[in-house]
Structure formats: structure tokens, C-alpha cells
């Protein structure tokens, strides 16, 4: 059985998306197509919609014990919006690689 897109979406997932996109890590479109059965644009749209539905305060759940005080403040106040902004940037200007 193939995984449904975004079946499980955690605070750590949002943090990882932010971290790797902030580092300008290329996305492998082939992996997305094979695992999610969507193209990159569709997948990024799904991720954006999913994160937009998430409250910023909920992002600390599952991350609170892993980050220091300064990073907690960032997660609580900026992580959601900055991650959405990065996803939109990747959607408009894809940074991709092939396997």
C-alpha cells in the first residue's frame, strides 16, 4: 500500500521542511512522484494548505523538549509563516535535483 500524501504530519516535519528549505536543499521530484504520486507543485500546495491549517502554538507540541528557549520563541511566533513562505518560494522557483 502506498502512503497517502501527508498521512502523518508532525511539528518536526514542519521544522525539517523549514530547516532544509532555509539551507536551499534541492528537492528530488522523482521521489515525490514515486512516493506521493503527485508532481512537485501539487505536493507543495498540499503542504502549504496543511501548514496553514495548523496553529502556530500547536507546533511546539513534540518540539518543546528538543529545542532551547530562543528556538521555542521562534517556533511559537515565526516557524509556521516562514515555512509557508519558503514552500511558496520553492513552488514558484523550484530548486530540484534528479536521483
N, C-alpha and C positions, 0 to 999 in steps of 0.2 A: 504494500500500500504506500503510495506516495504521500508525503506530508502536505497538508493543506497549508496554503500560504498564511504565515503568521498565526498558526495554531496556538502557539505559546509565545507570548511577547512580554518580556520582563523589563524591569528597570535597568538591569545590567545590559540588556540588548540595546536600549536607548543610549546608555553610556558608551557602549562599544561602538555603536554607529557614529556617535559624536566624535569619539577619540580617533577612529580610523579615517573618517572624512576630514577631520581637522588636520590630520597628518598627510592629506591628499593621497590616500591609498587608492590605487585603481580597483575598480570593481570588475570581476570576471563575469561577463554577460552569459557565457556558455553555461556556467554553473547555475546561474539563476534560471535560465531556460530549462535546464535538465531537472533541477530540484523543485522548482516552483511552477514550472510550465507557464511562465509569463515573460514578457520582454522586460527590459530594464525600466522603461518608462512606467509601465503598468505596476511593476513591483514597487517602485519609488512612490507612486501615487497611493498605493495601499499603505505603505509605511507612514507616509505623511498623514493620511486620514486617521490611522490608528493612533499616532502620537498626539494629534490634535484633540482626540477624544480623552486623552489621559490628563488628569490634573497634575500640575507641577508638584504639588505636595505629595502625591502618590509615588513619585519617582524615588523618594528616599526609602521607601519600603524595599528591603532587600539590598540596599546600598549603604544604609546608615552605618552599619558596623564595619564597612570596608573602606570608608573614606574619612579624612581628617575634617576638622571643624570648618576650615576655609572651603574645602571642596563640598561639604554639606550645604553651605550657603549658596554656592554656585548651582548645585543640583536643584535646590529648592527654588531659586529665583531665575535661572537662566538656561539650564540644560534643555528643557523642552523647546523653547523658542529657538535657541541656537541650533539644535539638531534639526528642527524643521527647516530652518534657513539653509543649512548645509545640504539637506536632501533636495530642496528645491534647486539649489545651485547645481548639484550633480545631475538633476533631471534636465536642466536647461543646457548645461555644459558637461556632458558625460566624460568622466575620467575612467577609461576602461582598459582592460588588458585581455589577452587571449591566453588560454592554457597551453 
